[in-house]
Amino acid sequence: MLLKENPEEFYSRFHEQLLNSQEWPGVYLFKFILREGEVKEDALKEMFPQKSAVFSRKVSSKKTFTSLSVKVKMEDPDAVISIYKQAQKIKGLITL
């Protein structure tokens, strides 16, 4: 989301894109960037209590960032958007 963009418009457009991009319920791939030392992975992982969540982690070559991908079955676009809204509250986390 761009800094000057209205969050309501962004999430409305994103919801439509999610509806049109795949079938629901379905597996969705979340991607996050964590700056080393700023974000605790555990805080992010707590947002995915589903046992089906598959996490993959990759540390950058200089060890300043960690990429965390999460593949998990989601019920609908609203559930995906809910996760992204929760993630925005974690300081230092970048969502992709």
Phi, psi and omega in degrees: 000133177287148184302323183270357183282141177292121182302323180298317180293318180301309183291330176294315179294318179298319178302313179298318179298318179296318178301320185273347187267341181199173177271148180239143353296155181194169180281132179236143180254112175268145176227133181225151174242129179243132176277128183305133177086345183261321186242131176274125179301326182301322179298321179288317182295331179296340179285352183236074181285351181297136178291340182278354182293128179246120182257138171229140189231138177219127180266139180294161184300327179269001179061032178261338181226153173233131175264128179237120177251143181228119175257122184207147177284126180242147183287320185196171180302327179298323179294322178296312181297323178300318178297315180297323178293321176295318182296328179299337182280349181271114183296134177086001180267136177249128177259143178243000000 
